[in-house]
């Protein structure tokens, strides 16, 4: 801490030397709007004069973006100017001549004039002219300041294309399921006319907005709505967004579409979408029913990964409503959404696990589980924003309800040696369903059969407030925030557990458990940001409170005579309460956070240093009762969490120190033996863990080069964790009982780097190549009967090329993942494995208006000691589509996994062992879909 304070004092001293580049000038921004519609004018001329009549500027209106807003006029003036005169001329509007008086504070850099309203001239004597057709070559893409603008009409699309089809054709765009990438960078939000659209789920817009409605697609880094108060931020840290602007003729109207399909293996889907919109409002709804549990489409990027998207089999029904009302004067905005979702999931999982027990031997586990899950989830979220000259305020209110049921069965067997299954799950079938095997009986340690039934309800509510308040005639601002969350959860569970040892000893535990739980949290935060030419100083403080209470009751129904049938609750329970494994827990935490964030500008603002020393004062209280244990521990602690960073143009270096205290419950001497093979105990000797992290990133190219579509970025990190909190495990070979206890371990560290690069080959950006290279090295330390250390080297490489011409789209890629894992443990077999992926996706129009899309991906794994993992999978998906009846009717034929190549096996490795998991998945299928799309806008009227 002493060294950090010395650095802080030294940086403050440099501030005095780095002051001043803005003392003599300011920028004035203005917006000229229609007196009735409040729309910003796009064409016209502006003459600005001073108090003596001297012309300061005479220029045409343009578009400027500052602090999250658009303006059509800006001018740099001499500081001290107070009297101005504006003369605005725009076609179809009255000439406006207006005196302006401004008052500027000593530390202000920017002045934003109130919106200037201009009256439209009355329209008289209009004569309707004959239609004239003007043909011109459209410019596909332009770059204005930091915004890339695509003209949708300049791209040839197949009939009936939706928004996703348009975005795939845009240079630099890639779609991976519901995610959007532009020049290799993920897009954080998809906006429609500048507003969020079903926030968090861009697929709703991608799959339902017709491409013919789109005028422009803009890509830029979006400043927050309150940026006009908080002033400019570092653009590299702002999220990348895509804004879809609709054509003016569709500014008011509605659009709807419905689609249904049926395929082989009883696969089906149906969806409905409707949208009603005006310039300042929007109402949208959607419904979706399917049993394909897949949201990807053929012909996009080939990323139908064989170990994730197809796990389990799901029937899903979803419906949602999204509403937006935006005041045309831009004073207030309301946005809200509501969703309901019901799922029925059938999940089958088979796991093969090897656990490193000490330095000389391992144990092997085979486990199979079958689950039927039913979930109902309802949620709603509402936001009201108020925008005034001196403050920006938002209120949010949300709530949700979740109801779930889970029926499951699990088979589990543990062996002293690898059972060497001839086929997946063969050893479990032999032990549980067949007559047994002398070979397996000799290796068997124990086997368990478990049946469970669980259901529960969760109610959640939250609300928040935030306000950004500017201080008059300064660049300073105040931030006030508050939020609160409440959750009530109830859970009920039956669990019938039967344990059989190889020696013949049997243990049965038939449990019934209830767990009502309450959680509440609240916080308030305040900060003041002082800004001057040398930098900024931001002191802040927050108060946080968290409360939780749970009452877990566990009953041993197997102790009743006779034992009730599974799922049947007897009339009396108190006599079989398992006091040792039932508990009441009540916790309360108060945290006060205080800090000062200091930013120092160096070299005329081209460089800056950020220092943020932060102190946390935590007060933790726990009331815990379990069997004979009755404790009320209390802890008061202070944590120092500093952050320091240095930025030089496009280079940034950041260091963070993050201490973490163990929770009070893990430090109590409790014992949980509800599962006789897995005991859990606390550790009163736990200490605070400390994580040091260092990150660096560097953008290779200047902004002028990036406008040409060239992007390159190098990132690196280093991480060291002292006294990491690990869930250590001790294994008793004589009883096969595992005892888990949290413990501090040292030696966990990691370093890594990544390089991303993309570049168009041609000037029109129809051919774009990109590359991603990443290298990570991890020293993973854990405790499994003894200290366990595994060192992993991961190397990932992916090359891709995206080619677009006319209505054709071709995407190719090749990827490699190399894993090198070593350990000093005698039972650890070093790993040198390679995972290869080769992909190709193609789409183009065929004859008679039929569009065709196909993607194929080849997955190959080599170098695994387990020969079953050295395999080859080829996954092919295809689509044919035809639009009829003026693009209102859409026929689509989908083929999923044409050659039955989809794999659903994953493998993980850490310091405790390695695990191979198989999940059930969808069968391949062919589906025919029929869709109907309509849209309507008001008829044009002559004035």
N, C-alpha and C positions, 0 to 999 in steps of 0.2 A: 504493500500500500504506500510505503514511503517513497518508492521510486515513481509510482504513478503520480503522487502529489508534486514531486519535483518536475516531472514532465508537464503537468498541468500549469504550474507557475511559469515555466519557461515559455510555454505556448502563449500564455496571456501577455508576456513581455513582448513577444513578436507581433502581437496585435497592434501595438502602438506604431510599429514601423510599417505595417501593411495597410494603413488606412488610406482612404481617399482616392477615388477615381470619379465619383459622381457628384462632387461638391458643386459644380458649376452648371449642371444641366439636369433636366427631367424629361420623361416621356409622357405625352398626353394621348389618351385613347378615347375614341368616340364611336358611337353607333347611331346611324340614321335609320329610322324605322317608319313604316307605314302607319299613319295616324289611326287607322281602323283595324287592320289585321295584325299590327305589331311585328310584321315580318321585316327583317333587315334588308335594306336596298342593296342591290348588287352592282348597279351601274349609275354613274353620275360624276359630277366634278365638285371639288371643294377648294375654296380660296380662304386662306387663313391670314388675317392681318393683325398687327399689334395696335396699341392704343393710339399711336401717332399715324396710323394708316399704312405703315410699311408692310409690304407683302412678305409673310414668313414662308408661305408655300402655296402652290397652285397645282393640284394634281387630281387624277381620277380616283374614284373609289376602288379599293382593293379589299382583299380579305386577310385579316391578321388574327392570329390565335394568341391569346395571352391569358394566363391564369384560368384555363379551362373554358374560356369564352371566345366568341368570334366578334371582331370589330371590323368596320370598313374604313377606318381612318386612324392614323397615328402620326405623331410628329414629335421630334426632339426639340425642346425649347431651352432657352437660357433660364436658369433658376432665378427666381425673383420676378418673372413675368406674372402679372396679375390680371391684366385686361386684354381680352382677345375678341376678335370679331370673325364670325363664320358666315360664309355665303355658300349655300348648297343648291346646285341645279341638278335635277334628274328628270329624264323624259317621262311625261305623263303626270308630273307633280308640280305644285306651286314652288316658285323660287323662294327660298327661306334665307332671310338675313337676320342674324341674331348676335347680340353681344353676350360674351361669356366672361364671368369673373371666377378666377380660381385662387385658392389659398393653399399654399404648399408648406408643409412642415420641413424643418431642417433636415430630417433624416428620410423624407419621402423620396422615392425614385420614380414612382408612377402615379399619374392622376387619371382616374376613370370618370369621364363626364357622364351625367345622367343621360338616358336615352333621349335623343332629339327626334320629335315626331314631325312628320311632313305630310301635308294634306295632298290628296290626289286631286287632279283637275277633273271637273265634270266632263263626261264623255257625251259629245253632241255630234249629230250629223254623221254617224258612222255608216259607212257603206260596205255591205258584204261583198267581198271580192271573190273571184273564182279561185278554186284551189290551185296552188302552185307547188309542184314537187321539186325540191332541191336535193340533189344527190351530192354527197361529199364523202371523202374518206375520213372515217372517224379515227381519232387518236385513241389507241387502246389504253394508254396509261401515261399519266403525268405526275411529276413530283413537285409539290408546292410546300416550301419550307420543310417541315418534318412530316408531311402527310403524303402518302401515296394514294392517288385517285385512279380508279379503274372505271372506264365507261362500259357499262354492261352491254349496250347495243353493239359494241364493236366486236363482240365474240359470237361466233356461230355455235348455236346449241341445238341439240336434238329437240324435236317437238315434245311438248309436255314436260320439259325439264323444270325441276324445282330449284330452290336456292343452292342446294348442295351440288347440283350439276354445274351451276354457274361458277361457284367458287373453285371447283376442281380445274376449270379451264383457265383461271387467272394465273398469270406468271408468278411463281414463288409460292403458290398455295398448295397445301397438302391436307387431306382429311384422313384421320385415323379414327374410325368409329364416330363418336360424337365430339372429338377434339379437332381443333383447327391449328395448323402450323403455317406460318408465313416466314419464308426464308429460313426454315429450320427452327424457329422460335414459336413456342406454344402461345396461343391467344387466350388471354384471361377472360374476355367477355365478348359476346356477340350482341351488338346493339342494332335496333331497328329505329331509324330516324332519331338517333342519338340517345335512345332510352333502352334500358335492359328489357329483355324479352324472355319471359319464363326463366328468370335468373338461375344459373347453375345447370341449365339443360338446353344447350344450343340446338340439340337435335330437333326440338319442336319446330323451330324456324327453318332449319336446314331441310327438313322433310316435307314441310307444308306450305311454304311461301313460294308461289310460282315465280320463275325467273323473269318472265315478261313484265312483272310489276317493278323490277329493280331499275333504277336510273344510274346511280353511282355506288361503288363500293370503296370505302375509305379505310386506310390502315394508318394508325398513328398511336402514339403513347398518350393515354388519356390522363389528364390531371383530374383530381377529385373535384366534385361540385363546389366545394368550399375554397378552391384555389384562388378565387378573386379576393379572398380575405387573407389567406396564408402566403400569397405571392408565389413567384416561380420556385419550382423544385428542380432537383437534378433529374433530367429527362431519362437518364439511363436506369433510374430506379422506378420509373413509372410503368404501370402495366400496359402491355400491348393489347389493343382492341381492334375489332373490325366493326365498322358502322355501315349498315345497309340502308341507303337512302332510296325511298320509293319515288316513282315518277309522280309528277304533280297531278296527273289525271286520276291517280289512285290515292291521293291524299285524303279523300273522303269516299267511303264505299265499304264493301264487304267482300270477303272471299271465303269459300268453304270447299272442303273436299272430303270424300269418304272412300274407303278402300277395304276390300275383304279378299281373303285368299284361303285356299285349302290345298293340302299336299299329301304326299305319301307318308306312311307311318303316322297317320292321323294328326299331322301338323296343320295348324290353322292360325290365322291372324285377321284382325279387323281393327280399323281405326277411323276416327272422325275428328275433323278440325274445322273450326269456324273463327273468323276474325272480322270485327266491325271496327272501323277506324275513321278518325277525322284528324285535322291538323293538331288538335290538342287533347285527344282522348283515344283510348283503345280498349276494346273488350275482346278477349280471346278465350276459347275453350277447346279442350281436346279430350278424346277418350281412346284407349288402346287396350285391346284384348288379344292375347296370343299365348301360345305354348312353345315358342321357339327359343325363348330366353337368349336372344341375340339381337343386337342393335346395329351390327355392321352390315355393309352392303357389298356385293361383289364389284370388282372393277374399281376400287378406290385406291388402296395401297398395298394389298396383299397381306395385311397384318391380322389374319385370322389365326392367332397364335394357338398352338396345339395344346397348351397347358393352362388355360384360363377361361376363355370365353364360353366354352361349352360344358363346364362343370355343372353337375346336377341337372335335373329336369324341372322346369318351372312353368306353372300356369299363372298368368298375371293379368289382372284387370286394373287399369289406371284411368283416372279422370282428373282434369285440372282446369282451373279458371284463373285468368290473369287480367287485371284491370289497371288502367292508367288514366289519370286526369291531370292535365298540365295547364295551369293558368296562362293565357296568352300574353299577359304582362310579365310572365316569368317570376311572379311573386311566390307562388306556392305550387307544389306538385304532390299528388297522392299516387302511390303504387301499391297494389296488394295482389296476393295470390292465395289460392287454396287448392289443395290436392288430396285425393284419396286413392289409396292403393291396397289391393288385396293380392296375396301371393299364396300359392300352394307349391311347395318345393319337395321333391323326392330326391334325397341325396344318399348315395352309396359310396363309402370310402373304404379302401383297403390300404393299410400302412405296414411297411417293413422297416424296422428300426434297429440300428446297432448303437448301443450306448457304451462308451469307453469307461470301464470300471477300473480306475487306477492305471498303473503303467503297464500291466501285463496281460489283462484279459478284458473281454467284452461280454455283454449279454445281448441277446437278440429277441426282438418282440415282433409278433405278427398280430395285427388287430383289424377287425372288420366291424363297421358300423352301418346301420340302416336307420334313416331318419325321415319322418314325415312332418314338415313344418307348415303351419298356416299362420299368416301374419296379416293383420289389418292395421294400416297406418293412415291417420288423418292429420294434416297439418295446415296451418295458415299463417301468413306473415304480411304485415302492413307497415308502410312507411309514409310519413307526412313530412315534407320538407318546406321550410319557409325561408325565402331568400330576400333579404333587405340589403340596403347599401352598406350598413355597418355590421351586420351579423348574418350568419347562416346557421339555421337550427333544424335539427331532425328529431322526430319522435318515431320510435318503432314499437310494435306490439305483435307478439307471436304466441302461438300455442299449438300443442299437438297431443294426439292420443294414439297409443299403440296397444294392440291386443295380440298376443301370440300364444300358439299351442305347439307343443313339440312331443312327438311320440318317437321313441328310439329303442334300438336294441344293439348291444355291443358284445362281440366275441373277442377275447384277449388271451394270448398265450405267450409265455416267456421261456426261453431256452438257454442252455449253457453254451451251445454252439449254433452255428447257422443251420437251420433246418433244410436248406437247399430245396425249396419248393420246386416241383416239376412244372407246376403251372400256378398262376396267381391265386393265392388263398388255399392251396392244396393242403397245407398242414392244418389249417383251421377246419377244413371240411373233414379231414381224417379224425381229428380229436373230438369234434362236437357232433358230427352227423353220421360218421361211419363207425366201424367196430374198433378203431384205434390202430396203432402201429408200434411194434416193439422198438423200432429205431427212434421214433419220436418220443415214446415213453421214457427212453433212456436219457434223452436230452432235455425233457420237460422239467421246468422248475415249478410252474403253477399255471393254471388257466382259470379264467373268470367268465361268467355269463351275466350280463347286466341288462335289465329292462327298465325303461324310465318313461314317465309321463309328466309333463310340466306345462303350466299355463300361467299367464300373468297379464297385468294391465299397468300401463305407465301414462301418467298425466304430466304434461310439462307446460309451463308458461314463462314468458320472458318479456321484458320491456326495457327500453333504453332511451336516453336523451343525450344529445350532444349539441354544443353551441360554439361557434367560432366568432369571436367578437373583435373587430378592428378598433384600435385606439386612434382617435381623430388626429390627423396631421402627422402621423408617424407611420412607420412600417411595422409597428408592433401589433400583436394580437394576443387575445386571451382564449384559452380553450377550457371549457367546462364539460364534464361528462359524468353520467350516472347510469347504472344498469342494475337490474335485479332478475334473478332466476329462481323458479320454484319447480320441484319435481316430487311426485308421489308415485311410488312403485309398489305393487303387490305381486308376490310370486308364490305359487303352490307347486309342490313336486312330490311324486311317488317314485321310489327307486328300489328295485329288487336286485340285490347284489349277491351272487353265489360264487364263492372262491373254492377251488379244488387244488390241493397241493399234490405233487407227484407221489408223496408218501401216503396219500390217501386221506389226509386231514381235510375237513370241510368246514367252511365258515360262511354262514348266510346272514345277511343284514338287509332287512326289509324296512326302508325308511319312508317316513312321511314328514315333509318340512314346509314351513310357512315363513315368509320373510316380507313383512311390511317395512318400507324404507321411505324416509323423508329427507330431502336435501333443499337447502336454501343458500343462496349467495347474493351478495350485493357489493357494490363498489362506487366510490365517487372519486373524481380526479380533477385537478386544476393545474394549469400551467400558464406561464407568461413568457412570450417569445419577444425578446428585445433584439431589434435588428439595426445594424449600423453598417457603414461602409467597410469596416474592418472585419465584420462577421456577425455572429448572433450569439446571444446568451439566453438559455431557456431553463429556468428553474421549474421543477414540477414536483407534485406531491399527490399521492393517492392513498385512500383507505379502503381495505378489502376485508370482507367478513364472509366466512363459510361455515355452515352448520349442517351436520348430518346425523341422523338417528336411524338405527336399524335394530329390529328385535327378531332374532333367528331362533326358531323353535324346531328341534329335530326329535322325532319320535321313532322308537324301535318297535314296529308292528310285529316283527318276528318273535318278540317276547310274549305276545298274546297267545292264549290257547283257547280255541284253535286260531291259527294265523288267518286273517281275513284274505279274501281274494284280492288279486292285484287291482288297484284302482278303487277299491271299496273302503270307505272310511268307517271305522267302528264307532260305537256310541260313546266309548270312554277312551281318553288319550293320556290323561295326566299321569297315570301309573306307569307309563312306558316312556316318559320324557327322558331323553339322553342329556342329562345335565352337563356332562363333561364336554359335549359338542354343541350345546345351545348357548347363545350369548345375547347380551344386550350391549350395544355400542352407541355412545353418544360423543361426538367430537365437535370442537369449535376452534376455529382458527382466525386470528386477527393479524393482518399484515399491513404495515405502514411502509410505503416506498417513497423515498425522497432522493432527488438527484438534480444535477445541473448539466445540461447539454451545451457544450461550447463549440462553435464552429469558427475557425480563424481562416480568413482569406489571405493567400499569399500570391505574389507575382500577379497583381491586378486581377485577382479572382480566378486565375487559371488553375490554381492549386488550393486545396484547403485541408485543414487538419480538424478532426472531430474528436473531442474528449467527452466522455459521459461517465463520470464516477457516480455510482448509484448505491445507496444503502437501503437494506431491508431490515425492518424490525418485526420479528414474528413472535406471536404468542400462541402456543398450541396447548389445548386442554383436551383430555380424554377421560371419559367415564366408561369403564369396561368391566362387565361381570360375566364370568364363564365358570360354571361349576363352583369350586371353592375359591377361584380367583376373583378378587374384587379390588380393582386398582383405579386410582384417579391421578395419573401422572400429569405434570405441568412442565412446560418448557418455554423459556424466553431466550431468543437468540438474535444475533445481528449478523447479517450476511453482506459482504462487500462484492458488488458485481460491476466491475469497470468495463468500459468499451473504449477502444481507441482506433481511429482509422485515418488513413492518409490517401487523398485523391489528387492525382496529377493528370489533367486532361482525361484520357480514357483508361487510366490505370487506377486501381483501388486496392488498398491493403487494409484489412480489418482484423483486430484481435479482440477476443471476448474471454472473460473469466466467469464461469457459472457454477457457484456452489449449490449443493442440494443436501438438505438434511433428510435422514430417514424418517418415515412417518412413525408416530408414537406407538401404534399398534404392533408394528414389526419388532419393536424393542421390548415387548412384554414377554414374560415367561409362560406363555400359553402353550397348549398342546392340543392338536386336532388329529384324532385317530379314527374319524368316521369311516375312512377308507383304510382297511387293515394293512394294505400293501404300500400306502403312501401317507406317511406321517408328516405333519407340518408343525414347526415350533418357532418361537420367536428368539431373538438374539439381543440381549440388553447391552452388548458391547459394540453395537454398530456405531460408526463414526460418519461424519460429514464427507461426502464425495465432492471432488472439485474437477471440473472439466475446463481445459484450456483449448481454445480453438483459434486457428489462424486461417483466414481465407484471402485469396488474391484473385483478381480477374482483370483481364486486359483485352480491350477491343483493338484489334490490329489496325483497322482502317479508319480514316477520318470520315466525318459526316458526308463530305462531298462524294467520296467513293461509295459510301453506303447507299446514296441515292441512286446509284447505278445498279443496285441489287446485289452488290458484293458485301458479304458479311463474314466476319471472322472473330472468334472470341476464344481466349485461353483462360481457363479457370483452374484453381488449385486449392487444396485445403490440407491442413494438418490438425490432428486432434489427439489429445492426451487426457486420459481420465485417471485421476488419483483416487484410490480407495473406491473404485467402482462398486455399486451395489449389485451383487449377483445372487441368484437363487441357488445356493450351493446344495449339492445332493451327496449324502453318504449312503453307501449300499452295503447291506449286511448279506454276505454270500450264503450264510447258513439259513436265514429265514426269508431271503429275497425281499426284504422290506427296505424301502427307500425313505430316508428322512431328509426333508427339505428344510433348510434354514437360511435366511438371508445372511450374507457375509460380505465383508469388504475384501476386494482383491485388487492388487496392483499389476500394472503391466499392460493394460489395454491402451493401444494407440493405433492410429491409422494415418496414412498419407495418400493423396491421390491428385490426379490432374485430368483435365478433359480439354479437348480441342474441337471446336465446331467451325465449319467453313462451308459457305455456299457461294456460288457464282454463276450468273447466266453466261452461256457461251455466245449467244447472238445478241444483237442490239435490241431486239424486240422481246427478249426474255422468254422465248418459246422453248428454249433448251437450257435447263438449270441442273447443275451438278452440285452435290453436297457431300460432306464427309464429317463423321463424328468418330473421334478416337478418345478412349478413356482408359486410364490405368489406376488401379487401386491396390494398396498393400495394407493388410490388416494384421495386427498381432492380437489375437483373441484369447483372453485368459478367463478361465472359469474354474470351478471346483467340483469335481466328480470323484468322490472318495479320496482324491488327492488333487493337487494343483494340476490343471490341464491347460496346455498352451498349443494353439494351432495357428500357423502362419499361412495366410491366403494371399495369393497374387492373382488379381483379376485383370484381364486385358479385354477390352471390347472395341470392335472396329465395325463401322457400317458405312458403306458407300451407296449412294443412290443417284439416279438421274431421272429427271422429269422432262418429258418432251410433249409439246402441244403444237398442233398445226391444224388449221381449219376446225373441223369438229372431232379430231382424233386426239386421244390422250394415251401416252405410254409412260409407265413408271417401272423402272427396274431398280433392284437393290441387291446387295450382297453383304452379309454380316458374319462376324466371327466373335466368339466368346471363348477365351482360354482361361482355365482355372488350374493353378498350381498350388497345392496345399501340402504342407509338411508338418510333422510333429515329432517330438522326441519320444513320445509314448511308444512302448514296444508293440502295442497292438494296433497301431495306426498304420494303414497302408497309404503311402504317399499317392497323391492324385495328380495326374497330368491329363486333363480332359479338354476336348475341343467341341464346341457347338457351332455348326455352320447353318446359315440360312441364306437361301437364294430365292428371290421373288420377282415376279413380273405381273403387271396389271395393264390391261389394254381395254379401251373402249372407243367405238366409232359407230357412225350411222351406216346401216346396210341399205338394201334396196327397199323401195316402197315405204319409206319412213320408219323402218324398223331400226332400233338402236341395239347395239350388242356390247356387252361388257364381260370380261373374264379376268380372273386373277388366279395365279398358281404360285404356290410356295413350297419349296423343298427344304425339309429340316433334316439335318444329319448330326449324329453324336458319335464321337469316337474317343478312345482313350480311357474309358471307365473300366475299373477292375471288375465291376459287375457287368457281365457280358449282355445281360438283358437290356441294359441302357444304351449299348452301342447299336443304334438302329437308324432307320431312314424312313421319313414320312413325306408323302407328297399330297398336298391339299389343293384342290381345284374347286372354284366356285364360278358360276356363270349366270348371266342374265340376258334375256331378250325382252324388249319393250316396244310397244306400238301405240301411238296416239291416234285417236279417231274423233270424228264429230267436232272438228275445229279445236282439237286438243282437249276437249272436255272429258272424253273417255280414254282411259289408259289401261292397256292389257300388258301384263308383265308375267314372265315365266322365270322363276328362280331355281337354280340348282345349287344345293349346298353339299359340299364334300363329295364331289363326283366319284372319286376313286377310293372312298372309305379310308382316307389317310389321316383323319383327325386323331391325335394322340392326347391323352389326358393323364400323363404321368409327370410328376415333379419330384425333384430331389434337392434336399437342403443339407448343409454341412456347417457345424459350428464346433466349439471346443468340447461340447458334451457328447457329440456323436453325429451320425448321419441318418437321414430318414428319406425313404422313397414312398410317395403317396399316389394312389390311383383313385380317380373319381369317376362316377358314372357320367355319361354325356349324352348329348342328342345323337340319334342315328342320322345318317345322311338322308336327305329328302329332296323331292322336287315339288315346287308349289306354283300354282297358277293364281294370279291376283288380278282383281278387277277394281279399277278406281274411277271415281267421277269427281270432276273439279269444275267449279263455277266461280265467277267473280262478277261484281257489278259496281259501277260508279255512277254518280249523278249525270244526267244528260247535260250537255253543254247548252248554255243559254246565251242568246244575243242581247246585249245591253241596249 
